[in-house]
Amino acid sequence: MNMGEYTVEVKKLAMEIMGAITEGLGIGPTYLSGKLDEGMQVMTVNCYPPCADPGIALGLPPHSDYTCLTILLQNSSGLEIMDNEVGAWRAVPDLHSVLQVHVGDHLEVLSNGLYKSVVHRVALKRDKTRISIASLHSMGMDEKMETAKELVDEHHLKGYKESSFRDFLNFLSKNDIAEGRSFIQTLRI
């Protein structure tokens, strides 16, 4: 399979997963399908070369993705996720040829916090190059994501402000994620 075919297939998978998630939230399997189908898919290929002293550097600082979903394929371990229950980083097991799905900030906002975006980072390896291919799926640049009205009532107040991908890019231009600043924190009410 070439990269173009992979891109098409992973987008189909993202649409199926989002349909299952929105159906599970009780808002229907097609709740976002039109906006996501017409939205953005960003493909990133990352190369993390070996590092003589991996304890002094990170391949990617802690962050969450400002998307609905990220689908990731990696050739080796190195990805770590924050376990909020214990406040510690957990290594994601090295599973060859397995796609990993991460919930992004858009989905946290849509679900009114029922789904939480995954805070993750990449640790470098002393003796191995790590390659990852991430497919990030979101709505269009100026399309505002907001909490589904069906998930807000007197017992479950709206917990997030609406925002767009452009709002996120503006945040990035003024803030350094390496300093721990998170866009999702600015959206919480």
C-alpha positions in Angstrom: 0.0 0.0 0.0 1.4 3.4 -0.9 1.0 6.6 1.2 -1.9 7.9 -0.8 -3.9 4.7 -0.4 -3.0 4.6 3.3 -4.3 8.2 3.7 -7.7 7.3 2.1 -8.1 4.2 4.2 -7.2 5.8 7.5 -9.7 8.6 6.8 -12.4 6.0 6.3 -11.4 4.3 9.5 -11.5 7.7 11.4 -15.0 8.3 10.0 -16.2 4.9 11.2 -14.7 5.4 14.7 -16.2 8.9 15.1 -19.6 7.5 14.0 -19.4 4.8 16.7 -18.3 7.4 19.3 -21.1 9.8 18.5 -23.6 7.0 18.5 -22.3 5.9 21.9 -22.7 9.4 23.1 -26.4 9.2 22.1 -26.2 11.9 19.4 -26.2 9.6 16.4 -23.6 8.1 14.1 -23.8 10.9 11.5 -23.6 13.8 14.0 -20.3 15.0 12.7 -19.9 13.0 9.5 -20.4 15.9 7.0 -18.2 18.3 8.9 -15.4 15.7 9.3 -15.7 14.5 5.7 -15.3 18.1 4.5 -12.8 18.9 7.3 -9.0 18.5 7.6 -6.8 15.4 7.6 -3.2 16.3 8.5 -0.6 13.6 7.9 2.6 13.9 9.8 5.6 11.6 9.4 8.1 11.9 12.3 11.6 10.6 12.6 13.2 10.4 16.0 16.9 9.5 15.6 18.9 7.7 18.3 20.0 9.9 21.2 23.2 9.2 23.1 21.6 10.4 26.3 17.8 10.1 26.0 17.4 11.2 29.6 18.2 14.8 28.7 15.9 15.3 25.7 12.4 14.5 24.5 11.4 13.8 20.9 8.2 15.7 21.5 7.1 17.5 24.6 3.8 16.7 26.5 0.7 17.8 24.6 -2.7 16.8 23.4 -3.8 16.9 19.8 -6.3 19.6 18.8 -8.4 17.2 16.7 -11.3 14.8 17.1 -9.0 11.8 16.6 -5.4 11.0 15.8 -4.6 7.6 14.3 -1.0 6.6 14.8 1.3 3.9 13.3 4.8 3.6 14.8 7.7 1.3 14.2 8.9 1.1 17.8 8.2 2.2 21.3 8.8 5.7 22.6 5.2 7.0 22.9 4.2 7.7 26.5 0.8 8.8 27.8 0.0 10.6 31.0 -1.9 8.5 33.5 -3.9 11.2 35.2 -5.1 8.9 38.0 -1.5 8.5 39.4 0.1 11.5 37.7 2.8 9.4 36.0 3.9 8.7 32.4 3.1 5.3 31.0 4.9 3.8 28.1 2.6 2.6 25.3 3.5 -1.0 24.5 5.4 -1.7 21.3 2.8 -3.4 19.2 3.9 -3.9 15.6 1.5 -3.1 12.8 -1.2 -1.9 15.2 -3.0 1.4 14.7 -3.4 3.5 17.9 -6.3 5.9 18.2 -6.0 9.0 20.4 -8.9 11.2 21.5 -8.2 14.8 20.8 -9.3 18.1 22.2 -12.2 18.5 19.8 -13.7 15.3 21.0 -13.3 16.3 24.7 -15.2 19.6 23.9 -17.9 17.8 21.9 -18.5 15.2 24.6 -18.6 17.8 27.4 -15.7 16.0 29.0 -17.0 12.5 28.8 -14.0 11.7 26.6 -10.7 13.3 27.6 -8.0 14.2 25.2 -4.8 12.1 25.5 -1.8 13.9 26.9 1.3 12.3 25.4 5.0 12.8 24.6 7.7 10.9 22.8 10.8 9.6 24.6 14.0 9.1 22.6 15.8 5.8 22.3 19.6 5.4 22.8 20.1 2.9 20.0 17.0 3.0 17.7 15.4 5.4 15.3 11.6 5.7 15.8 9.4 6.5 12.9 5.7 7.4 13.3 2.9 8.3 10.9 0.1 10.2 12.5 -3.2 11.0 10.8 -5.0 13.9 12.6 -8.7 14.4 11.8 -10.7 17.6 12.5 -13.3 19.9 11.1 -12.4 22.7 8.7 -10.1 25.6 9.7 -12.8 28.0 10.8 -15.5 25.5 11.8 -16.3 25.9 15.5 -16.4 22.8 17.6 -18.8 23.1 20.5 -20.3 20.8 23.1 -23.2 18.8 21.8 -26.4 20.5 23.1 -27.8 17.0 23.8 -25.1 16.5 26.4 -25.9 19.6 28.4 -28.7 19.8 31.1 -29.2 21.1 34.6 -27.1 18.2 36.0 -24.4 18.4 33.3 -23.5 22.1 32.6 -21.6 23.1 29.5 -17.9 22.8 30.4 -16.2 24.2 27.4 -16.1 27.2 25.1 -16.3 26.7 21.4 -13.2 27.0 19.2 -11.8 26.3 15.7 -8.6 24.9 14.4 -7.6 28.5 13.5 -8.1 29.5 17.2 -5.7 26.7 18.1 -3.1 27.9 15.6 -3.4 31.4 17.0 -2.8 30.0 20.5 0.3 28.1 19.2 1.7 31.2 17.7 1.6 32.9 21.1 2.5 30.0 23.4 5.1 27.3 23.7 3.6 23.9 24.4 7.1 22.9 25.8 6.3 25.2 28.7 3.2 23.1 29.6 0.6 25.5 28.2 -2.4 23.6 26.9 -5.1 24.9 24.6 -7.8 22.7 26.1 -7.2 24.3 29.5 -8.2 27.7 27.9 -11.4 26.2 26.7 -12.6 24.8 30.0 -15.3 26.9 31.7 
